[in-house]
Amino acid sequence: MMNTEIILAEPTMAAIGIALLIPVLIIFVVVIVTIGWIVGIYNKLVTMRNRYKNAYAQIDVQLKRRYDLIPNLVETAKGYIKHERETLEAVTQARNIAYAASKAAAANPGDAAAVKSLSAAETGLAGTLSRLMMVSESYPDLKANQNMMQLTEELTSTENKISFARQAYNDSVMTYNTDREVFPSNMIAGMFNFGPAELFVIDKPEQKDAPKVQF
């Protein structure tokens, strides 16, 4: 009689063990899937952040090139437009401000405040350069100067390269910002401090100075 009870009890204990094991396995699978999901989103955010930082590096190369050209441009113009000292000093000062801002942004393109400051500085520099070009139109000898013509051409080429690089950077920033804001990526972005990136926008002087039309 005792042997019969033992035989009947053995499958019952095994069934209980299996029943307990199934929830544990389910929890384990859920944890593994969740961890994999978090890692996947984290890696995607890191990839996109590195992408826009690399895009900014291309802007930085061209900005440095332009900052090197501007002092030569000012020195060349100085010999012809001595009476435009204020304009020349404004260009030099704006260049120095933009150069300092660019170093801060290059150190960390993910710093939205630094990129925003650079955008403002570059807008100011674009305005002073535009005024210098307008002033030079009144000096035919300056316009005809070979060195001035070459510097102007190089500056224009560099401006175009900056524009293309800036577009690529802004596209990368938009993709990154959109992904970090949508659910469920926004939760992971918040957990691991993926802050928003700043667009690099330079207002054109003609846009700021455009007359308002009233009807």
C-alpha positions, 0 to 999 in steps of 0.5 A, spaced: 500 500 500 505 504 501 509 503 495 503 505 491 502 511 494 509 513 493 509 511 485 502 516 485 506 521 488 512 522 484 508 524 477 505 529 481 511 532 484 514 532 477 508 536 474 508 541 480 516 542 478 514 543 471 508 548 473 513 552 477 518 552 472 514 555 466 513 562 469 520 562 471 522 561 464 517 566 461 519 571 466 526 570 464 525 570 456 521 577 457 527 580 461 532 578 455 527 580 450 526 587 454 534 588 455 535 586 447 530 592 446 533 597 450 540 595 447 537 596 440 534 603 441 540 605 445 545 603 440 541 606 434 541 613 438 548 612 439 549 611 432 545 617 430 548 622 435 555 620 432 552 621 425 551 628 426 557 629 430 561 627 424 557 631 420 559 637 424 566 635 423 565 637 416 563 643 417 568 645 422 573 644 417 570 649 412 569 654 418 577 654 419 578 655 412 574 661 412 577 664 418 584 663 415 581 667 409 578 673 412 584 676 415 588 676 409 581 679 405 581 684 411 589 686 410 588 686 402 582 691 403 585 695 408 590 698 403 584 701 398 579 703 403 582 706 409 576 710 410 572 704 412 576 703 418 569 701 422 567 696 417 574 692 417 574 692 424 567 690 425 569 684 420 575 682 424 571 682 431 565 678 428 571 673 425 574 673 432 567 672 436 565 666 431 572 663 431 571 662 439 564 660 438 566 654 433 571 652 438 566 651 443 561 647 438 567 643 435 569 641 442 562 638 443 557 638 437 552 635 442 552 642 446 545 645 444 547 652 447 554 652 444 551 650 437 546 656 438 551 661 440 555 659 433 549 660 429 548 667 432 556 668 431 556 666 424 550 670 422 553 676 425 559 675 421 555 673 415 552 680 415 559 684 416 562 680 410 556 682 406 557 690 408 565 689 406 563 686 399 558 692 398 563 697 400 568 694 396 563 695 390 565 702 390 572 701 389 574 699 382 581 698 384 580 694 390 575 689 385 581 689 380 586 687 385 588 680 383 589 678 390 582 680 392 579 677 386 582 670 388 581 671 396 573 672 394 573 666 389 576 662 395 571 665 400 565 664 395 567 656 394 568 655 402 561 658 403 558 653 398 562 648 402 559 650 408 552 650 406 552 643 403 556 641 410 551 644 414 545 641 410 548 634 411 549 636 419 541 639 419 539 633 416 542 628 421 540 632 427 533 632 424 533 624 424 536 624 431 531 629 434 525 625 431 527 619 433 529 621 440 522 624 441 518 618 439 515 613 443 518 608 445 525 611 444 524 617 448 524 613 454 531 610 453 533 617 451 531 620 457 534 614 461 541 615 458 541 622 457 540 623 450 539 631 449 536 634 443 541 637 438 541 644 435 540 645 428 546 650 425 542 655 422 545 662 419 540 667 417 542 671 411 543 678 411 538 680 405 533 676 409 534 680 416 534 686 412 528 685 407 523 691 407 516 689 410 511 690 404 504 692 407 497 692 404 
